[in-house]
Amino acid sequence: MRIRLGFAFGALLAGLCPMWAQAADEPLVTDRPDFTESPFVVAKGRVQVEGGYTYTRTGDDREHALGEVLVRVPMSKKAELRLGVPSYLWQRGGGARAVGFDDGLWEAKFALSPGGGKGWKKPATALLFGTSLPIGARAFRENGLQPQAIFAAQWELCPAASLGANLGYARPSDGGARFDQVFGSLSAGFSLGGKWGAYTEIYGFNKADATGKSAKYADGGVSYLINDDLQLDARAGLGLSNHVGGPDFFVGAGVARRF
């Protein structure tokens, strides 16, 4: 199952205090560059767009993904609609080559609690529900919808460090066979001073595909806040176990803009 940005839980820009939603006059909180989702929603009256590029190596196969666009539109102070625009992929391996767009994504995020203070007692939490949309090119289109649900939590440990966690369930298909997939992650975010932030995380799936093999990954990255509404990022990661279809190494960069 292909790794997608915007699936799971994540570390926030370091130094930000917990909020029910992103306030218009506060630096934006993004759901990239990590694998993780934050428990915060975009402030009402604003729209946030995130996107980027990823290079992935899986054995002798190579893949480039350009786009990774996630459009986040607030529905209320506690909810946002999330639309994943199909990315353009280049794949090469096994003597074959494939190009085209992958599937889209529809998702909704609902903030449950805003968090408060430092420590473990009052995390910010949210629920995410969504599914892929099978509209991609034949080479990359999944068989039907790929529904999933995620519980996201974030603890503000101190002004310079935060800890995020996700627990998710999906019902994907692999070659037409449906299977139950549980996934989780743990991510730490840090302030590097000034406008720089960094994160490191681990995440995994009980089943990477219908064969039942598990998958585990580790990655890390940095972000640079150009201004309160514009952020750049970069990341790199690797697979921690051998399994069918999972990447051995990936690296990427991106941008997030709030309007």
Helices and strands as residue ranges (DSSP letters): E 48-58, E 61-76, E 79-85, E 88-93, E 96-101, E 104-114, E 124-133, E 147-158, E 161-170, E 173-174, E 177-178, E 181-193, E 196-205, E 215-227, E 230-239, E 249-258
